[in-house]
């Protein structure tokens, strides 16, 4: 090869290394709180999965509550896994409260279903009655080992570092990075210059309770692991010079009311409540990141796209935490999903459209 050709090849190689990678546009689907009433909702849920498959997303994220009131048994989880197997692309799941924190004993659930249908017997009312008393509630009457339910979920859904769905993709579990924790359901992956992570934060008070020592200890340990995982997601995004971060969890962490100068919306449970430290971590890590952040949650069964973190500083200064957008997905009885379009060439990165039959 002549000298001119060699120099030209070297220059081309240097230019290629110096040029930023081409932006990748793609879309994914978010859904949750699906098929609460079986078998009635199952045809609609199946049709929704078919509609999602037709949209050909890079992956889907299910933010928990795979059923309404069912026993938290391996049989019930096999039903949920069977539904996830109908997604023809990678499906990433984060557990909801219905799958573990709200687990009731099978006989209580059966009595409840007959009560709702107007067919309760005297025996059913005898089973349901103690739950309505102080002593029954304080003793967690009718609950079926929520902590054990979470252990079952970890074994059935998160035994491998990969997604669910017919076509899987690799995931980094928190237990792969930090073997001293047990939160295998906290996962992370990257697509097109965006860092994605799931965080184990269910509704119903984030699993925290003051009347059960075992559940309280579990909640405290998981909350610490969650905060560390949020920090790790943003650290990874910074290391990769990512364009955006997406965090997915189940709980609706905001309620109506002003949050003052801490957040735009009031935090569910208030300051130092079960969601306070998760909100605080997302708020501060998101602010330091500075680029678009998308928080996805379910739990409240109502489509919302807003900026609950944003705090106004008046007309003279830009608002704080305005880079954090929240997507709250549909939920039963509205079995619908949301397609999230990702274009890192745009300053807003994310756009949304409903997805349903």
N, C-alpha and C positions, 0 to 999 in steps of 0.2 A: 504494500500500500504506500502511495506517495505521501510526502510530508504534509501537503495541503489537505489530503483526505483524512490523515490521522488527526490533524489539528481540528478539522471540521467535526469529526466524530467525537473528539473530546469535548469540544464546545457544546455540541448537542446534548451530550450526557450531563454536563454541568448544568445546562439550562433546564433539563428535565428534572434534575434533583432540586433545583431552586424553585421550580414552579409549584404552586399549591395543587393538591390533588383535586380533581374535578368533583364538584359537588354532586351528591347523589340524592335525587328526589325519590321518595317512596311513600307508602302509606301502610298503616297498621289499623287494627280494629280494637276498640275497648268495649267491654260489656260486663255485666254483673247482675246479681240479684235475680237469677233466672229460674223459671218454672217452679213457682211456689206451690201451686195446686196440681197435684198429680192424681189421676192421669190426664186431667183436663188440659193442662198447659203443654204437654209433651209434643203434640203435633205442631204447635206454634213455635216451640223451641227448636224442633228439628228443622222447620222451614227457615227459621232465622239462621241456623248454622249453614244450611244450603245457600242462603243469600250471601252470607259472609264468605263462603268458599268461592262463590261466583265473583266476588269483588277482588279475589286474588291478593290478599294483603301479604306483606312480608312476614307477619306474625299477628296473632291476636293476644290480648291480655284480658284475663277474666279476674275481676277484682273481688271475687268471693261471693258467698251465699249462693251455693249451687242448688240448694233446696230451701223450702220453707220450714215445715215442721216434720222432720223425719228423725228416727233414732240414729245416733252417731255410731253406727256399726260398720264393720267392714263391708257388709252387703250394700249398705247405702252408698258408701264411697265407691264401690265397684260400679254402681249405677252412674255416679258422677264421672268416673273415669271412662265409662263407656260413651257418655256424651262427648267428653273431650276427644275421644278417639275418632269422632266423626268430623273433626276439623282436619282438612287435608293439608294443613300447613302447621308450623310450630304454634303451640298454645302455651302461654306462660300463665300460671295460676298463683294467686296469693290468697290464703284462707280467709274466710269470713266468719262472723260470730256464730252463724247458724250451724257451722260444721264442728264447732267445739265449745266456745264459751257458753252457748245457750243450750247445750246438750241436756235433754230431759230423758228420764227413764222411759222405755218403750210403752209401758202400761199407762203412764201419764199422757203421752202423746196420743195414744189410741183413745183414751177417755176424752181428751180435748177435741179430737176430730169429731167424735160423736156429739159432744156438746155443741160445737159450731153448727153441725148439721141438724140440730134440734132433736137428736135421738139419744140423748144421754140417759143412762139408767141411774137408779139410786146408788149402785156400786160406783159408777163413774163419778157422781157428785161427791161420794165419800173419798175418792182418790184425789179429786181436785180441790176439795174444801180446805185442807191444811195449808195449801200454797197461798191462800188469801188471808191467813192470820200472821201476826207478827212472829210468833214462835216458829211457824213453818217457814216463813221467808228467811228469818235469821239463821235457821239451821240448814238453809239451802235444800229444803225439802223438794224432792222430785228431780234434782239434778243427777246426772250420770257421769261423774268423773271427767270434768272438762280438761284437766291437765293430761289425763290419759288419752283423751280424744285428740289433743294436739300431737302427742307422741305417735299416735296411729297415723295421722295425716303425714307427718314427716317420713314415716316408713313407707307409706303407700305412694306418695306423690314426689318425694324429693330424695329418693335413695340413690339417684344417679345425677351427675352434673349436666343435665340436659332438660329441654322443655318436654312437654307432652305434645299430643297431636300426632297425626299420621307421619308427617315429616318433622323430625326434631332438629333442634339447633343446640349447640353447646351453651351452657350457662355456668357462670362462676357463682358457687354458693358461698355464703359467709363462712360456713364450716370448712371450706377448702382453703380459705385465706387465714382464718383464725380457728384452729382446731379446739380451742378451749370453750367455744360457745356451742350451743345446740341448735341454733336458728338456721337450719338448712333451707328453710322456706324463704330466707332472704337471698335473692339472686341478683345477678348483674350481667349485662351483655352490651354490645356496641353495634350500631348499625349506621352507616352513612355519616359519620362524624357526630353522632348523638349517643350519649351514654344513658342506658336504661337501667333501672333498679326497682325491685319490689321490696317492700318493707312490711313486716308482720305486725300490722296495727288493725285489729278487728273492731267493729262497733261494740255496743253493749259495754262501754267503759273500758275498752282496751284490755278486757279480761281481768281488770283489777277489782278486788273487793276487799272490804274490811272485816268480813265475817268468815273468812276462810284463809288460814295461814298459808296453806300449800299454794293456793291460787295467787295470793298476794306475793309470795316469794317468786313464783314463776313470772308474774307481771313485771316485777322490778328488774329481774335479770334480763327478760326479753326487751324491756324498754331501754336498758343500757346498751344491749347489743344493737337495737334499732338505731339509736343515736350514733353509735360508732359506724354503722353501715351507711347512714346518710352522709356522714363526714367522708367515708371512704369513696362513695360514689362521686362526690364533688372533687375529691383529690384525684381520682382517676380521670375525670373530665378535664381537670387542669393539666394533668400530665400529658394527655392526648391532644391538648388544645382543641377540645370538642366545641362544637357550635351550640350545643344545647344539652339539657339534662331532662329526663322524664322519670318521675318517681310515681309508683303505683302502690296503693294500699286500699284496704276495704273501708275504713271508718270515715264517716262524714264528721269532720272535726270542727265545723263552724256552724253556728246557729244565728238566728235573727238577732240583731242588736249591734251596737257599735263597739269596737274593740279599743277605742281610745287611741293612744299614740303607739300602741304595741302592734296591733293589726287592725285592718279595716273592719272585719267582721268579728263578732264575739266568739271566743273559743269555747267549744262545748265542754262544760265542766269547770270553766273558769281558770284563773291563775293557779298553778300547781295542781290542776286536775289531771285526769288520766291521759289527756292529749297535749297538755301544755308543752312538755319538753320536746315532743315531736314537731309541733308547730314552730317552736323556738329554733330548733336545729335547722329545719327547712328554711325558715326566714333568714337566719344569719348566714348559713352556708350559701343560700341562693343569692343573697346580696353581695357576698364576696366574689361569687362566680361572675355576676354581672350580665351574663348572657341569658337568653330565654330559658325558663324553667317551666315545665308542665307537671302539675300534680293531678293524678287521676284517682278518683275514689268512687265508691258506690254507696250502699247503706241506706240512703234516703229515698231511693226509687224515683228520682225526679231529675230530668236533664237540666244541668246548670253549667254555664260557662261564665266565669267571672274572675275577679282578682281580689280574693278575700284578704290577702296580706297587705295590699297597697295602703299606705298612710299618706294623706295629704300634708304638705308643708306650706300650704297657702299658694297664692298666685305667683310669688316671686321665685320659688324653688321647685324643682321637679319632685314628684312624689317618691316616697321610699318604697322599695320592694315591688315596683311596678313591673318588673321582669318576670314575676311568678304568676302564671295563669293556672286556674283550677278547672278541670273537667270532671263534673259529677255525672255518671252515666245513668241511663234509664234503668228501671227495675220493674219487676212484676207488680201489677198485671200488664204493664207495657213491655212486652218482650221485644226490645229494640236494641240496636247497637249504635256505636258512633265510629265512623271512619275518620281517622286522624291523618291528614296529609302533611308530609314533612318536606320542606324545601329550604335547605340551609343557605340558599342564595338570597333569600328574603330576610329582612331584619326581624320579622315576626316568627319565622320558621314554621309555626303550626297553623293549620286551618282545619275546620271540622264540618262534617256533614252526617246527617242521620242515615242509618242503614236498617231497612226493614222491608217486609213484604207488603 
